[in-house]
Amino acid sequence: MIPFRYAYIELVRRLEEQHHVFASDPARINTELKHSAADFDSKLWLRAQRIDSDQHVHTLLQNYVSRALLLKQVLWVLWLVVGIFTAVGLMQTPALNFFYVLVSVLGVNALVFLWWLVYLLKPQVRLPTWLQAGLGWGVQRKPEQQALLALLREHLAQPSMKWLVGAISHSMWLASLGGLLLGVVMMLLVRQYTFSWQSTLLDQGSLNTVVAALAWLPHVLGLNVPDAHTVAASQSVGDVAFSRQWANLLWSSLLVYGIVPRLLAWLLCRWRVRAYRPQLPLELPYYQRLRRLWQTQIVDSGSDYRADAKRERSHAPLATASIVFAAWESLPDSASLLQMRPVNAQDLGIIDSRSEQEALLQHLQAAPVRLHLAVRVNSLPERGSMRRFDAYADAAKGGLLVCLWGENEDGERLRLWQQALNEQAIEWQWNGASDEE
């Protein structure tokens, strides 16, 4: 009902916004995909797979799909069996009132089918209670399972999803009507019945009209069905000579007036459901941040930067400068943030996009400040970043302090950052876990 790829990407987004701990670090994956030549949607798909490297979320989605299919199959079989037993129960006596049996097998189906047509005309629809209960079947109170349930309910509440509700309803009714037809034919094969009709309000002329209308399509299909003479002879007491005609009208009416309309409606709903292609909400800040990160490209020549070129200080740090704090591309965890951010520092937030980098440079040039810049060591010290740090160090009258932070497993990248910052004569400090831990 919702494309797997779409649900996977959206579920990762929702969990990440809830600070879910994934198997792989999202910040590291973001950096790895920054220079990928894939389009944005493909990057999101690759990002979701790499973040969920243990396939916990992927398995959750697959298990939910499997449970949904199992529930659908169980309900379908249940309705089929109910249809068979209903037909057997209605045909226990050898003398049958034709219209009583016909209304019993088709009456409720016709009313529900008319309700579905009215349901399609509603601009806004409420998710049926039975479908809400079915969505929650087998789902525990774990955060990732609740996030998946919220995603499904949100999409099923959309007006276009009324076609999904219709497809499920029609499939269940097809099972029930199929069971009724099977039960009716089975009983007609093994037992001899007589059919009659009785009515307080309708006379023989009215019944002739009703029977003629019902029998028209089965007659077109070549079946031997009751005529006016048969109707007249079957009032109150059935005649075995006309039983086959009434039996043909009974099972053919169930087929052409019950099963065929339901089948056509089910095919229509299935076609509309398959045409449903939800679009990722790329206007959300979550996706906009990733787009800015991956669209930022550094274009320079080989002579523009040399790994062994040290920046010469153009001024001594000004001791009276105010202190500002900023995070480069990602915000540290709360413990690291508390450790590296000075108490009275002005917090400029995360510096990610090119416009934010330019705004920070202008801020440094406007007033004498000392910049404390938090940098995560999971990414490599690329040319563009080092060139930006050079510009910040030159512009900051109070100097630049790069606060490196990360985890123990980033030891090799930490050494690369230390080497690059030392070569550029940029002050730094390490705010992560110690190597001895």
C-alpha positions in Angstrom: 0.0 0.0 0.0 3.0 2.3 0.5 6.2 1.7 -1.5 8.9 -0.1 0.5 11.6 2.4 -0.5 9.5 5.4 0.5 8.5 3.8 3.9 12.2 2.9 4.6 13.6 6.4 4.0 10.7 8.0 6.0 11.0 5.6 8.9 14.7 6.3 9.2 14.0 10.1 9.2 11.4 9.8 11.9 13.6 7.6 14.1 16.6 9.9 13.6 14.5 13.0 14.6 13.6 11.0 17.7 17.3 10.5 18.5 17.2 6.8 17.8 20.6 5.1 18.0 21.4 3.4 14.7 24.0 0.8 14.0 26.1 3.3 12.0 26.8 7.0 12.6 24.6 9.2 10.4 27.2 12.0 10.3 29.8 9.7 9.0 27.4 8.4 6.3 26.6 11.9 5.3 30.2 12.7 4.8 30.8 9.5 2.7 27.9 10.3 0.4 28.8 14.0 0.0 31.0 13.3 -3.1 28.7 10.6 -4.6 27.5 11.1 -8.2 24.1 9.6 -7.4 20.9 11.8 -7.5 19.4 13.1 -4.2 16.7 10.4 -3.9 19.2 7.6 -4.5 21.5 9.1 -1.9 18.7 9.1 0.6 18.1 5.4 -0.2 21.8 4.6 0.2 22.0 6.6 3.3 19.1 4.8 4.9 20.6 1.4 4.1 24.1 2.4 5.4 22.8 3.9 8.6 20.7 0.8 9.2 23.7 -1.4 8.6 22.4 -4.1 11.0 19.1 -4.1 9.0 17.1 -3.7 12.1 14.7 -1.2 10.5 14.6 -3.1 7.2 13.7 -6.3 9.0 11.0 -4.5 11.0 9.4 -3.3 7.8 9.6 -6.8 6.2 8.1 -8.5 9.2 5.3 -6.0 9.3 4.5 -6.6 5.6 4.6 -10.4 6.2 2.2 -10.0 9.2 -0.1 -7.9 7.1 -0.2 -10.5 4.3 -0.8 -13.3 6.8 -3.7 -11.4 8.4 -5.2 -10.7 5.0 -5.0 -14.4 4.1 -6.5 -15.5 7.4 -9.4 -13.1 7.0 -10.0 -14.2 3.4 -10.2 -17.9 4.4 -12.4 -17.1 7.3 -14.9 -15.2 5.1 -14.8 -18.0 2.5 -15.7 -20.6 5.2 -18.4 -18.3 6.6 -19.9 -18.0 3.1 -20.0 -21.8 2.6 -21.6 -22.5 6.0 -24.2 -19.7 5.4 -25.2 -21.3 2.1 -25.5 -24.7 3.8 -27.5 -23.3 6.6 -30.0 -21.6 4.3 -30.5 -24.7 2.2 -31.3 -27.2 4.9 -34.9 -27.8 4.0 -35.8 -29.4 0.6 -38.6 -26.8 -0.1 -37.0 -23.3 -0.5 -38.6 -19.9 -0.8 -36.6 -18.5 -3.8 -36.7 -14.9 -2.9 -35.9 -15.5 0.7 -32.7 -17.3 -0.2 -31.8 -14.8 -2.9 -32.2 -11.8 -0.5 -30.3 -13.7 2.2 -27.3 -14.2 0.0 -27.3 -10.9 -1.9 -29.2 -8.4 0.3 -26.4 -7.4 2.7 -23.8 -7.4 -0.1 -26.0 -5.0 -2.1 -26.4 -2.6 0.8 -22.7 -2.6 1.6 -21.8 -2.1 -2.1 -24.1 1.0 -2.2 -22.4 2.3 1.0 -19.0 2.0 -0.7 -20.2 4.1 -3.6 -21.3 6.8 -1.2 -18.0 6.4 0.7 -16.1 7.3 -2.5 -17.9 10.6 -2.8 -16.8 11.8 0.6 -13.9 14.3 0.3 -12.5 13.4 3.7 -12.6 9.9 5.1 -11.9 8.5 8.6 -9.8 5.4 8.9 -12.2 2.5 9.8 -11.9 1.2 13.3 -11.4 -2.4 12.0 -8.5 -1.2 9.8 -6.9 0.7 12.7 -7.1 -2.4 14.9 -5.6 -4.5 12.0 -2.6 -2.1 11.7 -1.7 -2.5 15.3 -1.9 -6.3 15.3 1.3 -7.7 16.6 2.9 -4.3 17.2 4.6 -3.8 20.5 5.3 -0.5 22.3 8.9 -0.1 21.0 9.8 3.3 19.5 10.6 2.0 16.1 7.4 0.0 15.9 5.3 3.0 17.0 7.1 5.2 14.5 6.1 2.7 11.7 2.5 2.6 12.9 2.3 6.4 13.0 3.7 6.5 9.4 1.1 4.0 8.1 -1.8 5.7 9.9 -0.8 9.1 8.6 -0.9 7.9 5.0 -4.0 5.8 5.3 -5.9 8.9 6.5 -5.3 10.6 3.2 -8.3 10.7 0.8 -6.6 8.7 -1.9 -6.2 5.8 0.5 -10.0 5.2 0.4 -9.2 3.0 -2.6 -7.1 0.8 -0.3 -10.0 0.5 2.1 -12.2 -0.4 -0.8 -9.8 -3.0 -2.2 -9.6 -4.8 1.2 -13.4 -4.7 1.7 -14.1 -6.0 -1.8 -11.6 -8.8 -1.5 -13.3 -9.9 1.8 -16.7 -9.8 0.1 -15.4 -11.7 -2.9 -14.3 -14.4 -0.5 -17.7 -14.5 1.2 -19.6 -14.5 -2.1 -17.3 -17.1 -3.5 -18.1 -19.3 -0.4 -21.8 -18.7 -0.9 -21.7 -19.7 -4.5 -19.6 -22.8 -3.7 -22.0 -23.8 -1.0 -25.1 -23.2 -3.1 -23.7 -25.2 -6.0 -22.6 -28.0 -3.7 -26.0 -28.3 -2.1 -27.7 -28.2 -5.5 -25.5 -31.0 -6.7 -26.2 -33.4 -3.8 -29.8 -32.6 -2.9 -33.1 -32.3 -4.7 -34.9 -29.0 -4.0 -38.2 -27.5 -4.9 -38.6 -23.7 -5.2 -41.6 -21.6 -4.6 -42.4 -18.0 -3.9 -44.8 -16.3 -1.5 -45.6 -12.6 -1.0 -48.2 -10.6 0.8 -47.6 -7.3 -1.1 -46.7 -8.5 -4.5 -49.0 -10.3 -6.9 -48.1 -12.6 -9.8 -47.8 -9.8 -12.3 -45.3 -7.9 -10.2 -43.3 -11.1 -9.5 -43.3 -11.8 -13.3 -41.6 -8.4 -13.8 -39.1 -9.0 -11.0 -38.2 -12.5 -12.2 -38.0 -11.3 -15.9 -35.5 -8.5 -14.8 -33.4 -10.9 -12.8 -33.4 -13.6 -15.5 -32.6 -11.3 -18.4 -28.8 -11.4 -18.1 -28.6 -15.2 -17.2 -30.8 -15.8 -20.2 -28.5 -13.8 -22.4 -25.7 -16.1 -21.1 -27.6 -19.1 -22.4 -29.1 -20.5 -19.1 -32.5 -22.0 -18.8 -34.3 -19.7 -16.4 -37.9 -19.3 -15.1 -40.5 -17.6 -17.4 -44.0 -16.4 -16.7 -45.4 -19.9 -16.8 -42.8 -21.1 -14.3 -43.6 -18.2 -11.9 -47.3 -19.0 -12.0 -46.8 -22.7 -11.4 -44.4 -22.1 -8.5 -46.6 -19.9 -6.2 -46.9 -21.4 -2.7 -46.0 -24.9 -3.7 -42.8 -25.8 -5.7 -42.7 -28.2 -8.6 -39.7 -30.5 -9.2 -40.2 -30.0 -12.9 -39.2 -26.3 -12.6 -36.4 -26.8 -10.0 -33.5 -26.6 -12.4 -34.8 -23.3 -13.8 -35.0 -21.8 -10.4 -31.6 -23.3 -9.4 -30.0 -21.8 -12.5 -31.4 -18.4 -11.6 -30.3 -18.6 -8.0 -26.6 -19.4 -8.6 -26.3 -17.3 -11.8 -27.8 -14.3 -9.9 -25.2 -14.8 -7.2 -22.5 -14.8 -9.8 -23.6 -11.9 -12.1 -25.2 -9.6 -9.5 -22.9 -10.3 -6.6 -19.4 -11.6 -7.6 -18.9 -9.8 -10.9 -19.7 -6.3 -9.6 -17.4 -6.9 -6.6 -14.7 -8.2 -8.9 -14.8 -5.1 -11.1 -14.8 -2.8 -8.1 -11.9 -4.7 -6.6 -9.9 -4.4 -9.9 -10.7 -0.6 -10.0 -9.5 -0.2 -6.4 -6.3 -2.2 -7.0 -5.5 -0.1 -10.1 -5.9 3.1 -8.1 -3.9 1.8 -5.2 -1.0 0.7 -7.5 -1.1 4.2 -9.1 -0.5 5.8 -5.6 3.0 7.1 -5.5 3.7 9.2 -2.4 6.4 11.8 -2.6 9.0 12.3 0.1 8.4 15.6 2.0 11.6 17.1 0.8 10.5 20.5 2.0 11.2 19.4 5.6 14.3 20.9 7.3 15.7 17.4 7.7 15.9 16.8 3.9 16.8 20.4 3.2 19.8 20.1 5.5 21.0 17.0 3.7 20.5 18.6 0.3 22.6 21.6 1.3 25.3 19.3 2.7 25.5 17.2 -0.5 25.2 20.1 -2.9 28.1 22.0 -1.3 31.1 21.4 -3.7 34.6 22.7 -3.4 36.2 23.5 -6.7 39.9 24.5 -6.7 43.1 23.6 -8.5 46.0 21.7 -7.2 48.0 24.8 -6.7 45.3 26.4 -4.6 46.2 24.4 -1.5 49.3 22.5 -0.5 49.3 20.0 2.4 52.7 21.4 3.7 51.8 25.1 3.4 51.5 26.7 6.9 49.4 29.7 7.4 51.3 32.7 8.9 49.5 34.6 11.6 48.7 38.1 10.5 48.0 39.4 14.0 48.3 38.5 17.7 45.1 37.3 19.4 43.1 40.1 21.1 42.6 39.3 24.7 39.6 41.6 25.1 37.6 39.9 22.3 34.2 38.4 23.0 33.7 34.7 22.6 31.4 33.0 20.1 30.8 29.3 19.7 29.7 27.4 16.6 29.5 23.7 15.5 30.9 22.7 12.1 28.2 20.6 10.2 26.9 18.7 13.2 26.1 19.5 16.8 28.1 17.6 19.5 26.3 15.5 22.1 25.2 17.2 25.3 28.2 16.1 27.3 30.8 17.2 24.8 28.9 20.4 24.1 28.9 21.3 27.8 32.6 20.6 28.0 33.8 22.6 25.0 31.4 25.6 24.9 32.5 28.5 27.2 29.9 29.7 29.7 29.5 33.2 28.5 29.9 32.4 24.8 27.5 33.5 22.1 26.1 30.4 20.5 25.8 30.7 16.6 24.5 27.1 16.2 25.4 24.7 13.4 27.5 26.0 10.4 26.6 23.8 7.5 25.6 25.4 4.2 27.8 27.8 2.2 25.6 30.8 3.2 26.0 29.9 6.9 29.8 29.7 6.4 29.8 33.2 4.7 27.6 34.6 7.5 30.1 33.3 10.1 33.0 34.9 8.3 31.2 38.3 8.1 30.4 38.0 11.8 34.1 37.5 12.7 35.1 40.4 10.5 32.5 42.8 12.0 33.7 42.7 15.6 36.7 41.4 17.7 35.7 37.9 18.7 37.4 34.6 19.6 35.8 31.7 17.8 35.5 28.2 19.4 34.6 25.9 16.6 33.4 22.4 17.4 34.5 19.9 14.7 33.7 16.2 14.6 36.7 14.1 13.6 34.7 11.4 11.8 35.1 13.3 8.5 38.5 14.0 6.9 40.1 17.4 6.9 39.4 18.2 3.3 40.7 21.2 1.3 37.5 23.2 1.5 37.2 22.9 5.3 40.9 23.8 5.9 40.6 26.8 3.7 37.6 28.0 5.6 39.4 27.5 8.9 42.3 29.6 7.6 39.9 32.4 6.7 38.2 32.2 10.2 41.6 32.2 11.9 42.6 35.4 10.0 39.3 37.1 10.6 38.9 36.3 14.3 40.7 39.1 16.2 40.7 36.9 19.3 41.9 33.8 17.5 40.4 30.5 16.5 40.2 27.4 18.7 39.1 24.2 16.9 37.5 21.9 19.5 37.8 18.4 18.1 35.3 15.8 19.4 34.3 12.2 18.5 34.7 8.6 19.6 37.7 6.3 20.4 37.4 4.5 17.1 38.1 7.7 15.2 41.7 7.8 16.5 43.3 7.6 13.0 41.1 10.5 11.7 41.9 12.5 14.9 45.6 12.2 14.1 44.9 13.5 10.5 43.0 16.5 11.9 45.8 17.3 14.4 48.4 17.1 11.7 46.4 19.3 9.3 45.7 21.9 12.0 49.3 21.9 13.2 50.5 22.5 9.7 48.2 25.4 9.3 49.2 26.8 12.7 45.6 26.6 14.0 45.0 26.1 17.7 43.1 23.0 18.6 42.0 20.9 21.6 40.6 17.4 21.9 37.3 17.0 23.7 36.5 13.4 23.0 37.2 10.2 24.9 40.8 9.5 25.9 42.8 6.9 24.2 43.4 5.0 27.5 39.6 4.3 27.9 
